[in-house]
């Protein structure tokens, strides 16, 4: 039972005894006491005045006095206007800590019996993954971990955008500028080589537009008439007609990209349970369009195109099928959603996609609802803000992106440099040092991105991201390593301890109670983060826990404690704290080293 639920029950009993009134415990408002007031949890008294028929402070005093007298776990209270601040006794915190320390699954919520799919990453095969993709992948992976910790069965999925004119642009540029070159012959990672082709196409296209404008053509018309763009569209038509030569080139270049993606995913620790490809799903949804036409959800125009009128819903008319019968993105997404819910028996589906697609997902849910799918309301768009650089937005076609692979390597190098300067890993074998450098560098990168609320646009500043002080991943990693070091030294000194050492006439100090209180918040933080689809909640909780330990360690030299019983209690406390840090950061996909 949570502290909030405990207070709700006891307060309901107090109201029954004091005012002969029945109140449902869950309706009472209880929250953690604000830092500027004394107390652990606060009961909001205002709604109870209709029962007490007394002033707010008098009502709070009456309920507080009753609780202190009749509930041993509550030691003190103070009433401030309409807020009753309650303080638990040291015995209560000691008993609660014993429960936490002995629970191997602490933080894992009960099974819900629900199945949730989380779609994220969804890259295009015309360029390597970049910083924007990193935020998407880290959010998708950590949200998946959170939803699993909240008791759900989670399916991590991605759909690879492997067809379309943008893919043909890279293919055409390879023919014109890179013919015969391969990742093996150039030493360039496959997805990077294809990305170079995409950039080369943009340069070629702009040169053609400039030439046409110089010859007297208007700029807008020149953009449409540029020969390379026409060739790319012709190549797409051939692809859809299964032209053997075009398909062979497409398969070869996509193969390069997939291998490159797999390497980047492995470096980030990202895996998927289900991978779809647009080339296999783009025709899905056509049957739904026919169903919508029959049911009057859609309407066909004179040119053969099919539309859905959403003006009554505050939006506009949405194209769902072109006049030539070809699909658009929304058509594919309609069909893919129907197939996924039917195939996997989903209870909900989370799409991790940037906020520039807010309108798209509004339309998707509306149309699915109009088509009669009751699960349409259980589609959620985790709309996250874009990642920008100090100099502005990134543009793949111009090559002005922070490449994911380069960034991962930079973080490794910075972690190596910082660790070598500190001299802390001199005695660690070389192979283990390399593993630690990568763990530390990746932890810095992941934490820097995940600690920001998903809805916020974030400014990626490379210098800040590799700062190893303050609210950073390495700070949390170092805290964990410090605790493990203390535990190793205790073992070397032959000090044995276990959860049985809790409650042996030990009264926790105020600083220790503060740590226990923070530990007790973990399951609630997991639930809060899962409900909000915001891993930032857990990230900042982990930082608060690490920061509080460091203050405690500064004031309390654990191994110098002369009282054996108190020493063993403190060792259990810091071990439990380290274990909780591991659980919290694992939800973020961040590893914690035992030494650093």
BELSULRA-V333353 format. One record per residue. N is the residue number from 1. PHI is phi in whole degrees, 0 to 359 (NA if undefined). PSI is psi as a letter, one per 30 degrees, with the letter a starting at -180 (* if undefined). BURIAL is I if it has 16 or more other C-alpha atoms within 10 Angstrom, else O. Layout:
<<N	PHI	PSI	BURIAL> <N	PHI	PSI	BURIAL>>
This chain:
<<1	NA	k	O> <2	287	l	O> <3	299	e	I> <4	299	e	I> <5	295	e	O> <6	300	e	O> <7	294	e	I> <8	302	e	I> <9	294	e	I> <10	292	e	I> <11	293	e	I> <12	299	e	I> <13	293	e	I> <14	296	e	I> <15	296	e	I> <16	297	e	O> <17	288	e	O> <18	279	e	O> <19	236	g	O> <20	52	h	O> <21	233	k	O> <22	263	k	O> <23	231	k	I> <24	294	k	O> <25	309	e	I> <26	293	f	O> <27	275	f	O> <28	284	k	I> <29	267	j	O> <30	231	k	I> <31	214	l	O> <32	298	k	O> <33	296	k	I> <34	296	k	O> <35	300	f	O> <36	281	f	O> <37	243	l	O> <38	277	k	O> <39	142	l	I> <40	257	e	I> <41	225	l	I> <42	240	k	I> <43	261	k	I> <44	280	k	I> <45	269	f	I> <46	313	e	I> <47	295	f	O> <48	267	f	I> <49	295	f	O> <50	291	f	O> <51	268	e	O> <52	282	f	I> <53	53	h	O> <54	224	l	O> <55	293	l	O> <56	305	e	I> <57	293	e	I> <58	295	e	I> <59	296	e	I> <60	299	e	I> <61	297	e	I> <62	295	e	I> <63	292	e	I> <64	298	e	I> <65	298	e	O> <66	297	e	I> <67	296	e	I> <68	296	e	I> <69	284	e	O> <70	252	f	O> <71	240	j	I> <72	302	f	O> <73	289	f	I> <74	256	j	I> <75	263	e	I> <76	203	l	I> <77	208	l	I> <78	211	k	I> <79	249	k	I> <80	240	j	O> <81	55	c	I> <82	261	g	I> <83	233	k	I> <84	257	j	I> <85	267	k	I> <86	246	k	I> <87	245	k	I> <88	283	l	I> <89	281	l	I> <90	298	e	I> <91	297	e	I> <92	299	e	O> <93	295	e	I> <94	296	e	I> <95	293	e	O> <96	296	e	I> <97	297	e	I> <98	300	e	I> <99	294	e	O> <100	296	e	I> <101	294	f	I> <102	267	f	O> <103	261	j	O> <104	295	f	O> <105	259	g	O> <106	304	k	I> <107	103	f	I> <108	274	k	I> <109	276	l	I> <110	298	l	O> <111	300	k	O> <112	261	f	O> <113	78	g	O> <114	257	l	O> <115	248	k	I> <116	237	k	I> <117	257	k	I> <118	241	j	I> <119	260	k	I> <120	209	l	I> <121	75	d	I> <122	43	i	I> <123	279	l	I> <124	267	k	I> <125	269	g	I> <126	247	g	I> <127	193	l	I> <128	285	l	I> <129	290	k	I> <130	233	a	I> <131	303	e	I> <132	300	e	I> <133	296	e	I> <134	299	e	I> <135	298	e	I> <136	300	e	I> <137	295	e	I> <138	292	e	I> <139	295	e	I> <140	299	e	I> <141	293	e	I> <142	289	e	I> <143	296	e	I> <144	299	e	I> <145	296	e	I> <146	297	e	I> <147	296	e	I> <148	293	e	I> <149	296	f	I> <150	276	g	I> <151	96	g	I> <152	264	l	I> <153	277	k	I> <154	241	k	I> <155	246	j	I> <156	271	k	I> <157	231	l	I> <158	214	l	I> <159	238	k	I> <160	271	k	I> <161	277	i	I> <162	251	g	I> <163	218	l	I> <164	121	l	I> <165	294	e	I> <166	295	e	I> <167	291	e	I> <168	295	f	I> <169	298	e	I> <170	295	e	I> <171	297	e	I> <172	295	e	I> <173	296	e	I> <174	297	e	I> <175	297	e	O> <176	278	e	O> <177	239	f	O> <178	232	g	I> <179	312	k	O> <180	91	f	O> <181	276	k	O> <182	227	l	I> <183	302	e	I> <184	291	e	O> <185	285	f	O> <186	259	f	O> <187	75	g	O> <188	259	k	O> <189	306	k	I> <190	306	e	I> <191	292	f	I> <192	288	e	I> <193	297	e	I> <194	294	e	I> <195	297	e	I> <196	298	e	I> <197	297	e	I> <198	296	e	I> <199	295	e	I> <200	297	e	I> <201	298	e	I> <202	299	e	I> <203	295	e	O> <204	298	e	I> <205	298	e	I> <206	295	e	O> <207	295	e	O> <208	294	e	I> <209	298	e	I> <210	298	e	O> <211	295	e	O> <212	295	e	I> <213	294	e	I> <214	297	f	O> <215	274	g	O> <216	110	f	O> <217	277	k	O> <218	295	l	O> <219	299	e	O> <220	296	e	O> <221	291	e	O> <222	298	e	I> <223	296	e	I> <224	277	e	O> <225	264	f	O> <226	305	k	I> <227	305	e	O> <228	295	e	I> <229	292	e	I> <230	299	e	O> <231	296	e	O> <232	296	e	I> <233	293	e	I> <234	295	e	O> <235	294	e	I> <236	297	e	I> <237	299	e	I> <238	296	e	O> <239	299	e	I> <240	292	f	O> <241	269	g	O> <242	61	h	O> <243	300	k	O> <244	302	e	O> <245	293	e	O> <246	295	e	I> <247	296	e	I> <248	294	e	O> <249	297	e	I> <250	300	e	I> <251	296	e	O> <252	297	e	O> <253	290	e	I> <254	296	e	I> <255	300	e	O> <256	300	e	I> <257	293	e	I> <258	301	e	I> <259	297	e	O> <260	295	e	I> <261	301	e	I> <262	301	e	O> <263	294	e	O> <264	292	e	I> <265	301	e	I> <266	297	e	O> <267	296	e	O> <268	273	f	I> <269	77	h	O> <270	258	k	I> <271	226	l	O> <272	230	k	O> <273	269	f	O> <274	217	k	O> <275	239	k	O> <276	252	l	O> <277	234	k	O> <278	302	e	I> <279	297	f	O> <280	257	f	O> <281	244	f	I> <282	293	f	I> <283	271	f	I> <284	298	k	I> <285	104	f	I> <286	297	e	I> <287	295	e	O> <288	295	e	I> <289	297	e	I> <290	296	e	O> <291	298	e	O> <292	295	e	I> <293	295	e	I> <294	294	e	O> <295	268	g	O> <296	80	g	O> <297	286	e	I> <298	247	l	I> <299	221	k	I> <300	262	k	I> <301	273	l	O> <302	298	e	O> <303	277	g	O> <304	93	f	O> <305	288	l	I> <306	242	k	I> <307	229	l	I> <308	239	k	I> <309	274	j	O> <310	249	g	I> <311	296	e	O> <312	292	f	O> <313	263	g	O> <314	87	g	O> <315	249	b	O> <316	228	a	O> <317	276	k	O> <318	242	k	I> <319	287	k	I> <320	241	f	I> <321	204	k	I> <322	288	l	I> <323	298	e	O> <324	275	g	O> <325	88	g	O> <326	275	l	O> <327	281	l	I> <328	244	l	O> <329	304	e	O> <330	296	e	I> <331	297	e	I> <332	300	e	I> <333	293	e	I> <334	298	e	I> <335	293	e	I> <336	295	e	I> <337	298	e	I> <338	299	e	I> <339	296	e	O> <340	294	e	O> <341	297	e	I> <342	287	e	O> <343	288	e	O> <344	256	f	O> <345	59	h	O> <346	294	k	I> <347	267	f	I> <348	200	l	I> <349	220	k	I> <350	252	k	I> <351	256	j	I> <352	265	j	I> <353	217	k	I> <354	302	l	I> <355	290	f	I> <356	288	f	O> <357	254	g	O> <358	305	e	O> <359	298	e	O> <360	304	e	O> <361	282	f	I> <362	300	e	O> <363	295	e	I> <364	303	e	I> <365	295	e	I> <366	297	e	O> <367	293	e	I> <368	299	e	I> <369	296	e	O> <370	293	f	I> <371	279	f	I> <372	95	g	O> <373	272	j	O> <374	291	f	O> <375	282	f	I> <376	302	e	I> <377	287	f	O> <378	257	g	O> <379	266	k	I> <380	236	k	I> <381	257	j	I> <382	281	j	I> <383	272	j	I> <384	249	l	I> <385	285	l	I> <386	288	l	I> <387	260	k	I> <388	241	l	I> <389	262	l	O> <390	306	e	O> <391	268	g	O> <392	125	a	O> <393	285	l	O> <394	273	k	I> <395	226	j	O> <396	297	e	I> <397	293	f	I> <398	261	f	O> <399	75	g	I> <400	261	i	O> <401	236	l	I> <402	270	j	I> <403	292	k	I> <404	299	e	I> <405	296	e	I> <406	297	e	O> <407	294	e	I> <408	300	e	I> <409	294	e	O> <410	298	e	I> <411	294	e	I> <412	298	e	I> <413	296	e	O> <414	291	e	I> <415	297	e	I> <416	296	e	I> <417	298	e	O> <418	296	e	O> <419	294	e	I> <420	292	e	O> <421	294	e	O> <422	284	f	O> <423	73	g	O> <424	286	f	O> <425	249	g	I> <426	300	e	O> <427	270	g	O> <428	272	k	O> <429	305	k	O> <430	305	e	O> <431	297	e	O> <432	291	e	O> <433	299	e	I> <434	300	e	O> <435	297	e	O> <436	292	e	I> <437	302	e	I> <438	291	e	I> <439	296	e	I> <440	291	e	I> <441	298	e	I> <442	291	e	I> <443	297	e	I> <444	296	e	I> <445	296	e	I> <446	298	e	I> <447	296	e	I> <448	303	e	I> <449	277	e	I> <450	287	f	I> <451	292	f	I> <452	273	k	I> <453	306	k	I> <454	306	e	I> <455	289	f	O> <456	272	k	O> <457	292	k	O> <458	243	k	I> <459	263	j	I> <460	270	j	I> <461	249	j	O> <462	308	e	O> <463	294	e	O> <464	291	e	O> <465	294	f	I> <466	250	g	I> <467	281	k	I> <468	267	g	I> <469	234	l	O> <470	80	b	O> <471	281	i	I> <472	226	l	I> <473	299	e	I> <474	300	f	I> <475	296	e	I> <476	292	e	I> <477	298	e	I> <478	294	e	I> <479	299	e	I> <480	297	e	I> <481	298	e	I> <482	296	e	I> <483	297	e	I> <484	297	e	I> <485	295	e	O> <486	298	e	I> <487	293	e	I> <488	296	e	O> <489	297	e	O> <490	297	e	I> <491	295	e	O> <492	296	f	O> <493	273	g	O> <494	75	g	O> <495	272	j	O> <496	261	k	O> <497	207	l	I> <498	205	l	O> <499	296	f	I> <500	295	f	O> <501	279	f	I> <502	275	k	I> <503	83	g	I> <504	275	i	O> <505	58	g	O> <506	262	k	O> <507	256	j	I> <508	301	k	I> <509	286	l	O> <510	305	e	O> <511	292	e	I> <512	289	e	I> <513	297	e	I> <514	300	e	I> <515	295	e	I> <516	297	e	I> <517	299	e	I> <518	296	e	I> <519	301	e	I> <520	294	f	I> <521	282	f	O> <522	303	e	I> <523	302	e	I> <524	294	e	O> <525	292	e	I> <526	298	e	I> <527	297	e	I> <528	297	e	I> <529	295	e	I> <530	294	e	I> <531	294	e	O> <532	269	f	O> <533	51	h	I> <534	229	j	I> <535	299	f	I> <536	301	e	I> <537	299	e	I> <538	287	e	I> <539	301	e	I> <540	287	f	I> <541	295	e	I> <542	300	e	I> <543	295	e	I> <544	299	e	I> <545	294	e	I> <546	296	e	I> <547	296	e	I> <548	294	e	I> <549	297	e	I> <550	298	e	O> <551	292	e	O> <552	298	e	I> <553	295	e	O> <554	297	e	O> <555	267	f	O> <556	227	j	O> <557	292	j	O> <558	304	e	I> <559	285	f	I> <560	267	g	O> <561	293	k	O> <562	284	f	O> <563	281	j	O> <564	303	e	O> <565	294	e	I> <566	292	e	I> <567	300	e	I> <568	295	e	I> <569	301	e	I> <570	292	e	I> <571	293	e	I> <572	297	e	I> <573	299	e	I> <574	286	f	I> <575	295	e	I> <576	296	e	I> <577	296	e	I> <578	298	e	I> <579	298	e	I> <580	289	e	I> <581	299	e	I> <582	297	e	I> <583	297	e	I> <584	294	e	I> <585	287	f	I> <586	297	e	O> <587	294	f	I> <588	260	f	I> <589	77	g	I> <590	253	k	I> <591	271	k	I> <592	244	k	I> <593	281	l	I> <594	278	f	I> <595	215	l	I> <596	200	*	I>>
